[in-house]
Amino acid sequence: MRLLKRIYKNKTSLCGLILVALFALTALLAPVLAPVENPNNPYQLPQAGYQIEPQIPSAQHWFGTTEQQYDLYYGVVWGTRLAFKIGITVTLLAFLIGLLIGGIAAYFGGKVDEALMRLTDVVFAVPSLVLAMVIAAMLGPDLKNMMIALTAVAWPSYARLVRGDILSIKQQGYVIAARTLGAGGLRIFTRHIVPNAIYPSVVVASLDIGYVVLTAASLSFLGLGAQPGTADWGQLIAMARNWVLGTPGHPLAYWYTVVAPGGAIFLFVLGWNLLGDAFRDILDPRQG
């Protein structure tokens, strides 16, 4: 109830919640909104033919088709479920890895801290998108490999954030009191330190879900993510690259090939960014 009240009072956060809820509902009802034609692979786009030129929106294809006649409506609907799958999975894995590495580094300190933080610096030294491209290219173009690449570049920010918070919390009176009363190191770490150190990381995670989906779309656009014919927003935009300029005299002739998947990405990322502000206010115990 406290969460909903805080969000309701903040109109931008409420807008973010509505956007995320609409996408979540779309992902949940994907089999109803866009019936599956290939039960073995629901993310396979239905293909109405092999004509190169995209077709305008119609009763058969509500958002039109891409080149090679892949259905855009199906791609946007099932791409929503795939976006949640990629965003939540990568963010959760990166958060857990960062929590583990940052927690160990801060709690034990010394050479352990030095070694783990230098590893973190090495990953930070390379721009995340470039490093993700390199890892995805080495592993091969595939959704699972893309998620591995995104996780590999996302965890250092959580590690640094958790480490800094734990170093601060270790000096708090209740931690010193627990240690004085004879509580073990593992108990202090799991019961007193971690629960009070993860709030900033949870806020960052809520913002990162949208960023992860945006980066995943970039990799798919470059051919390092989803395979052609997959209901992936980045892949749909890749199929529209030859039609962005339209035709001579009609520059917006194929606007729908970009607007449909591009609009989905924009609204999805916007929703999570707006909702992240609410999480910051609610999950940070220092807020009133």
C-alpha positions as a Markdown table, in Angstrom:
| # | Residue | x | y | z |
|---|---|---|---|---|
| 1 | Met | 0.0 | 0.0 | 0.0 |
| 2 | Arg | 2.8 | 2.4 | 0.8 |
| 3 | Leu | 4.4 | 1.7 | -2.6 |
| 4 | Leu | 1.1 | 2.4 | -4.4 |
| 5 | Lys | 0.4 | 5.6 | -2.4 |
| 6 | Arg | 3.9 | 7.0 | -3.2 |
| 7 | Ile | 3.5 | 6.2 | -6.9 |
| 8 | Tyr | 0.0 | 7.7 | -7.1 |
| 9 | Lys | 1.2 | 11.0 | -5.5 |
| 10 | Asn | 3.9 | 11.3 | -8.2 |
| 11 | Lys | 2.3 | 11.7 | -11.6 |
| 12 | Thr | 5.5 | 10.8 | -13.5 |
| 13 | Ser | 6.0 | 7.7 | -11.5 |
| 14 | Leu | 2.3 | 6.8 | -12.1 |
| 15 | Cys | 2.8 | 7.3 | -15.8 |
| 16 | Gly | 5.8 | 4.9 | -15.6 |
| 17 | Leu | 3.8 | 2.3 | -13.7 |
| 18 | Ile | 1.0 | 2.5 | -16.2 |
| 19 | Leu | 3.4 | 2.0 | -19.1 |
| 20 | Val | 5.2 | -0.9 | -17.5 |
| 21 | Ala | 1.8 | -2.5 | -16.5 |
| 22 | Leu | 0.5 | -2.2 | -20.0 |
| 23 | Phe | 3.7 | -3.9 | -21.4 |
| 24 | Ala | 3.5 | -6.6 | -18.7 |
| 25 | Leu | -0.2 | -7.2 | -19.6 |
| 26 | Thr | 0.7 | -7.5 | -23.3 |
| 27 | Ala | 3.5 | -10.0 | -22.5 |
| 28 | Leu | 1.2 | -12.0 | -20.3 |
| 29 | Leu | -1.6 | -12.1 | -22.9 |
| 30 | Ala | 0.7 | -12.5 | -25.9 |
| 31 | Pro | -0.7 | -16.0 | -26.9 |
| 32 | Val | -4.2 | -14.4 | -26.9 |
| 33 | Leu | -3.3 | -11.1 | -28.6 |
| 34 | Ala | -1.2 | -12.8 | -31.3 |
| 35 | Pro | -1.9 | -16.6 | -31.5 |
| 36 | Val | 1.2 | -18.7 | -32.0 |
| 37 | Glu | 1.7 | -20.3 | -35.4 |
| 38 | Asn | 4.8 | -22.3 | -34.5 |
| 39 | Pro | 4.3 | -24.0 | -31.1 |
| 40 | Asn | 7.9 | -25.1 | -31.0 |
| 41 | Asn | 9.1 | -21.6 | -31.2 |
| 42 | Pro | 6.5 | -18.9 | -30.3 |
| 43 | Tyr | 9.1 | -16.1 | -31.0 |
| 44 | Gln | 9.3 | -17.1 | -34.7 |
| 45 | Leu | 7.6 | -14.4 | -36.7 |
| 46 | Pro | 4.8 | -15.6 | -39.1 |
| 47 | Gln | 5.7 | -15.0 | -42.7 |
| 48 | Ala | 3.0 | -14.1 | -45.2 |
| 49 | Gly | 5.2 | -14.5 | -48.3 |
| 50 | Tyr | 8.6 | -13.6 | -49.6 |
| 51 | Gln | 7.9 | -10.2 | -51.3 |
| 52 | Ile | 10.7 | -7.8 | -50.5 |
| 53 | Glu | 8.7 | -4.6 | -50.2 |
| 54 | Pro | 6.9 | -4.1 | -46.8 |
| 55 | Gln | 3.1 | -3.9 | -46.9 |
| 56 | Ile | 1.1 | -1.2 | -45.3 |
| 57 | Pro | -1.1 | -1.9 | -42.2 |
| 58 | Ser | -4.2 | -3.8 | -43.0 |
| 59 | Ala | -6.9 | -6.0 | -41.5 |
| 60 | Gln | -4.6 | -9.0 | -41.8 |
| 61 | His | -1.5 | -7.2 | -40.6 |
| 62 | Trp | -2.5 | -4.4 | -38.1 |
| 63 | Phe | 1.0 | -2.9 | -38.0 |
| 64 | Gly | 2.0 | -3.8 | -41.6 |
| 65 | Thr | 4.8 | -6.2 | -42.5 |
| 66 | Thr | 8.6 | -5.9 | -42.8 |
| 67 | Glu | 10.6 | -6.9 | -45.8 |
| 68 | Gln | 10.1 | -10.6 | -46.5 |
| 69 | Gln | 6.6 | -10.2 | -45.2 |
| 70 | Tyr | 7.1 | -10.8 | -41.4 |
| 71 | Asp | 4.2 | -9.6 | -39.4 |
| 72 | Leu | 5.0 | -6.4 | -37.3 |
| 73 | Tyr | 2.1 | -6.8 | -35.0 |
| 74 | Tyr | 3.1 | -10.3 | -33.9 |
| 75 | Gly | 6.7 | -9.1 | -33.6 |
| 76 | Val | 5.8 | -6.2 | -31.3 |
| 77 | Val | 3.5 | -8.3 | -29.1 |
| 78 | Trp | 5.9 | -11.3 | -28.7 |
| 79 | Gly | 8.8 | -8.9 | -28.6 |
| 80 | Thr | 7.3 | -7.5 | -25.4 |
| 81 | Arg | 7.5 | -10.9 | -23.7 |
| 82 | Leu | 11.1 | -11.3 | -25.0 |
| 83 | Ala | 12.0 | -7.8 | -23.8 |
| 84 | Phe | 10.9 | -8.7 | -20.2 |
| 85 | Lys | 12.7 | -12.0 | -20.4 |
| 86 | Ile | 16.0 | -10.4 | -21.5 |
| 87 | Gly | 15.7 | -7.3 | -19.3 |
| 88 | Ile | 14.8 | -9.1 | -16.0 |
| 89 | Thr | 17.1 | -12.0 | -16.5 |
| 90 | Val | 20.2 | -10.0 | -17.3 |
| 91 | Thr | 19.5 | -7.4 | -14.6 |
| 92 | Leu | 18.9 | -10.1 | -12.0 |
| 93 | Leu | 22.1 | -12.0 | -12.9 |
| 94 | Ala | 24.2 | -8.9 | -13.0 |
| 95 | Phe | 22.7 | -7.7 | -9.7 |
| 96 | Leu | 23.5 | -11.0 | -8.0 |
| 97 | Ile | 27.1 | -11.2 | -9.4 |
| 98 | Gly | 27.7 | -7.6 | -8.4 |
| 99 | Leu | 26.3 | -8.2 | -4.9 |
| 100 | Leu | 28.5 | -11.2 | -4.4 |
| 101 | Ile | 31.7 | -9.6 | -5.7 |
| 102 | Gly | 31.1 | -6.2 | -4.1 |
| 103 | Gly | 30.1 | -7.8 | -0.8 |
| 104 | Ile | 33.1 | -10.0 | -0.6 |
| 105 | Ala | 35.4 | -7.2 | -1.5 |
| 106 | Ala | 34.0 | -4.8 | 1.1 |
| 107 | Tyr | 33.6 | -7.3 | 3.9 |
| 108 | Phe | 37.0 | -9.0 | 3.7 |
| 109 | Gly | 39.0 | -6.0 | 2.5 |
| 110 | Gly | 42.8 | -6.1 | 2.0 |
| 111 | Lys | 44.1 | -8.1 | -0.9 |
| 112 | Val | 40.7 | -9.6 | -1.7 |
| 113 | Asp | 39.2 | -6.2 | -2.1 |
| 114 | Glu | 42.2 | -5.1 | -4.2 |
| 115 | Ala | 42.0 | -8.0 | -6.6 |
| 116 | Leu | 38.2 | -7.9 | -7.1 |
| 117 | Met | 38.2 | -4.1 | -7.6 |
| 118 | Arg | 41.0 | -4.3 | -10.1 |
| 119 | Leu | 38.9 | -6.9 | -12.0 |
| 120 | Thr | 36.0 | -4.5 | -11.9 |
| 121 | Asp | 38.2 | -1.7 | -13.2 |
| 122 | Val | 39.3 | -3.8 | -16.2 |
| 123 | Val | 35.7 | -4.4 | -17.2 |
| 124 | Phe | 35.0 | -0.7 | -16.7 |
| 125 | Ala | 38.0 | 0.3 | -18.9 |
| 126 | Val | 36.1 | -0.8 | -22.0 |
| 127 | Pro | 32.8 | 0.9 | -23.1 |
| 128 | Ser | 30.1 | -1.5 | -22.2 |
| 129 | Leu | 28.5 | -1.6 | -25.6 |
| 130 | Val | 31.8 | -2.3 | -27.3 |
| 131 | Leu | 32.7 | -5.0 | -24.8 |
| 132 | Ala | 29.3 | -6.6 | -25.2 |
| 133 | Met | 29.7 | -6.6 | -29.0 |
| 134 | Val | 33.1 | -8.3 | -28.7 |
| 135 | Ile | 31.8 | -11.0 | -26.3 |
| 136 | Ala | 28.6 | -11.6 | -28.4 |
| 137 | Ala | 30.7 | -11.8 | -31.6 |
| 138 | Met | 33.1 | -14.3 | -29.9 |
| 139 | Leu | 30.2 | -16.5 | -28.6 |
| 140 | Gly | 28.2 | -16.2 | -31.9 |
| 141 | Pro | 24.9 | -14.5 | -32.7 |
| 142 | Asp | 22.3 | -16.1 | -30.4 |
| 143 | Leu | 19.8 | -14.8 | -27.8 |
| 144 | Lys | 21.5 | -16.7 | -25.0 |
| 145 | Asn | 24.9 | -15.6 | -26.0 |
| 146 | Met | 23.7 | -12.0 | -26.2 |
| 147 | Met | 22.3 | -12.3 | -22.6 |
| 148 | Ile | 25.6 | -13.7 | -21.4 |
| 149 | Ala | 27.5 | -10.7 | -23.0 |
| 150 | Leu | 25.1 | -8.2 | -21.5 |
| 151 | Thr | 25.5 | -9.8 | -18.0 |
| 152 | Ala | 29.2 | -9.8 | -18.3 |
| 153 | Val | 29.3 | -6.0 | -18.8 |
| 154 | Ala | 26.5 | -5.0 | -16.4 |
| 155 | Trp | 27.7 | -6.5 | -13.0 |
| 156 | Pro | 30.7 | -4.1 | -12.3 |
| 157 | Ser | 28.4 | -1.1 | -11.5 |
| 158 | Tyr | 26.5 | -3.1 | -8.9 |
| 159 | Ala | 29.8 | -4.4 | -7.4 |
| 160 | Arg | 31.1 | -0.9 | -6.9 |
| 161 | Leu | 27.8 | 0.4 | -5.6 |
| 162 | Val | 27.4 | -2.5 | -3.1 |
| 163 | Arg | 31.1 | -2.2 | -2.0 |
| 164 | Gly | 30.7 | 1.5 | -1.2 |
| 165 | Asp | 27.5 | 1.0 | 0.8 |
| 166 | Ile | 28.9 | -2.0 | 2.7 |
| 167 | Leu | 32.1 | -0.1 | 3.7 |
| 168 | Ser | 29.9 | 2.6 | 5.1 |
| 169 | Ile | 27.5 | 0.3 | 6.9 |
| 170 | Lys | 30.3 | -1.7 | 8.5 |
| 171 | Gln | 31.0 | 1.3 | 10.6 |
| 172 | Gln | 27.5 | 1.7 | 11.9 |
| 173 | Gly | 26.7 | 1.2 | 15.6 |
| 174 | Tyr | 24.3 | -1.7 | 15.1 |
| 175 | Val | 26.9 | -3.7 | 13.2 |
| 176 | Ile | 29.6 | -3.0 | 15.8 |
| 177 | Ala | 27.1 | -4.0 | 18.5 |
| 178 | Ala | 26.2 | -7.2 | 16.8 |
| 179 | Arg | 29.9 | -8.1 | 16.5 |
| 180 | Thr | 30.5 | -7.2 | 20.2 |
| 181 | Leu | 27.6 | -9.5 | 21.2 |
| 182 | Gly | 29.4 | -12.4 | 19.5 |
| 183 | Ala | 27.4 | -12.6 | 16.2 |
| 184 | Gly | 29.3 | -14.5 | 13.5 |
| 185 | Gly | 30.7 | -12.8 | 10.4 |
| 186 | Leu | 28.3 | -14.6 | 8.1 |
| 187 | Arg | 25.3 | -13.7 | 10.3 |
| 188 | Ile | 26.3 | -10.1 | 10.5 |
| 189 | Phe | 26.9 | -9.9 | 6.7 |
| 190 | Thr | 23.5 | -11.6 | 5.7 |
| 191 | Arg | 21.3 | -10.2 | 8.5 |
| 192 | His | 22.6 | -6.7 | 9.1 |
| 193 | Ile | 24.9 | -5.5 | 6.3 |
| 194 | Val | 23.4 | -6.8 | 3.0 |
| 195 | Pro | 19.7 | -5.9 | 3.7 |
| 196 | Asn | 20.7 | -2.3 | 4.4 |
| 197 | Ala | 23.2 | -2.0 | 1.5 |
| 198 | Ile | 21.1 | -3.2 | -1.4 |
| 199 | Tyr | 18.6 | -0.3 | -1.7 |
| 200 | Pro | 20.6 | 1.9 | -4.0 |
| 201 | Ser | 21.4 | -1.2 | -6.2 |
| 202 | Val | 17.7 | -2.1 | -6.4 |
| 203 | Val | 17.0 | 1.4 | -7.7 |
| 204 | Val | 19.8 | 1.1 | -10.3 |
| 205 | Ala | 18.4 | -2.3 | -11.3 |
| 206 | Ser | 15.0 | -0.9 | -11.9 |
| 207 | Leu | 16.5 | 1.7 | -14.2 |
| 208 | Asp | 18.8 | -0.9 | -15.9 |
| 209 | Ile | 16.0 | -3.1 | -17.1 |
| 210 | Gly | 15.1 | -0.5 | -19.8 |
| 211 | Tyr | 18.8 | 0.1 | -20.6 |
| 212 | Val | 19.5 | -3.6 | -21.0 |
| 213 | Val | 16.6 | -4.0 | -23.4 |
| 214 | Leu | 17.8 | -1.0 | -25.4 |
| 215 | Thr | 21.4 | -2.4 | -25.6 |
| 216 | Ala | 20.0 | -5.8 | -26.5 |
| 217 | Ala | 18.0 | -4.2 | -29.4 |
| 218 | Ser | 21.3 | -2.5 | -30.5 |
| 219 | Leu | 23.1 | -5.8 | -30.6 |
| 220 | Ser | 20.3 | -7.5 | -32.5 |
| 221 | Phe | 20.3 | -4.6 | -35.0 |
| 222 | Leu | 24.0 | -5.2 | -35.6 |
| 223 | Gly | 23.4 | -8.9 | -36.1 |
| 224 | Leu | 24.8 | -10.0 | -32.8 |
| 225 | Gly | 21.6 | -11.0 | -31.1 |
| 226 | Ala | 18.4 | -12.5 | -32.3 |
| 227 | Gln | 18.4 | -14.4 | -35.5 |
| 228 | Pro | 16.4 | -13.0 | -38.5 |
| 229 | Gly | 12.7 | -13.9 | -38.2 |
| 230 | Thr | 12.7 | -13.6 | -34.4 |
| 231 | Ala | 10.1 | -11.5 | -32.6 |
| 232 | Asp | 12.7 | -9.1 | -31.3 |
| 233 | Trp | 12.4 | -5.3 | -31.5 |
| 234 | Gly | 16.0 | -4.7 | -32.5 |
| 235 | Gln | 15.6 | -7.3 | -35.2 |
| 236 | Leu | 12.5 | -5.7 | -36.5 |
| 237 | Ile | 14.3 | -2.3 | -36.8 |
| 238 | Ala | 17.1 | -4.1 | -38.6 |
| 239 | Met | 14.7 | -5.4 | -41.2 |
| 240 | Ala | 13.5 | -1.8 | -41.7 |
| 241 | Arg | 16.9 | -0.2 | -42.3 |
| 242 | Asn | 16.5 | -0.4 | -46.1 |
| 243 | Trp | 13.2 | 1.4 | -46.0 |
| 244 | Val | 13.8 | 4.2 | -43.6 |
| 245 | Leu | 14.2 | 6.8 | -46.4 |
| 246 | Gly | 11.0 | 5.7 | -48.2 |
| 247 | Thr | 10.8 | 6.2 | -51.9 |
| 248 | Pro | 11.7 | 9.2 | -54.1 |
| 249 | Gly | 9.0 | 11.8 | -53.4 |
| 250 | His | 7.5 | 9.7 | -50.5 |
| 251 | Pro | 10.0 | 9.8 | -47.7 |
| 252 | Leu | 7.4 | 8.4 | -45.2 |
| 253 | Ala | 6.1 | 5.6 | -47.3 |
| 254 | Tyr | 7.3 | 2.9 | -44.9 |
| 255 | Trp | 7.0 | 4.8 | -41.6 |
| 256 | Tyr | 5.3 | 1.9 | -39.9 |
| 257 | Thr | 8.3 | -0.4 | -40.2 |
| 258 | Val | 10.3 | 1.9 | -37.9 |
| 259 | Val | 7.5 | 3.4 | -35.7 |
| 260 | Ala | 6.0 | 0.2 | -34.5 |
| 261 | Pro | 9.2 | -1.5 | -33.0 |
| 262 | Gly | 10.9 | 1.9 | -32.3 |
| 263 | Gly | 7.9 | 3.2 | -30.4 |
| 264 | Ala | 7.7 | 0.0 | -28.4 |
| 265 | Ile | 11.4 | 0.4 | -27.3 |
| 266 | Phe | 10.9 | 4.1 | -26.5 |
| 267 | Leu | 7.8 | 3.5 | -24.3 |
| 268 | Phe | 9.3 | 0.5 | -22.6 |
| 269 | Val | 12.5 | 2.3 | -21.6 |
| 270 | Leu | 10.6 | 5.4 | -20.7 |
| 271 | Gly | 8.3 | 3.4 | -18.4 |
| 272 | Trp | 11.1 | 1.8 | -16.5 |
| 273 | Asn | 13.0 | 5.1 | -16.2 |
| 274 | Leu | 10.0 | 6.9 | -14.7 |
| 275 | Leu | 9.2 | 4.0 | -12.4 |
| 276 | Gly | 12.8 | 4.0 | -11.2 |
| 277 | Asp | 12.3 | 7.4 | -9.6 |
| 278 | Ala | 9.5 | 6.0 | -7.5 |
| 279 | Phe | 11.6 | 3.0 | -6.4 |
| 280 | Arg | 14.4 | 5.4 | -5.3 |
| 281 | Asp | 12.0 | 7.3 | -3.1 |
| 282 | Ile | 10.4 | 4.2 | -1.6 |
| 283 | Leu | 13.3 | 1.8 | -1.2 |
| 284 | Asp | 15.8 | 4.3 | 0.1 |
| 285 | Pro | 15.4 | 4.3 | 3.9 |
| 286 | Arg | 17.0 | 7.7 | 4.1 |
| 287 | Gln | 13.9 | 9.2 | 2.3 |
| 288 | Gly | 11.1 | 10.4 | 4.5 |
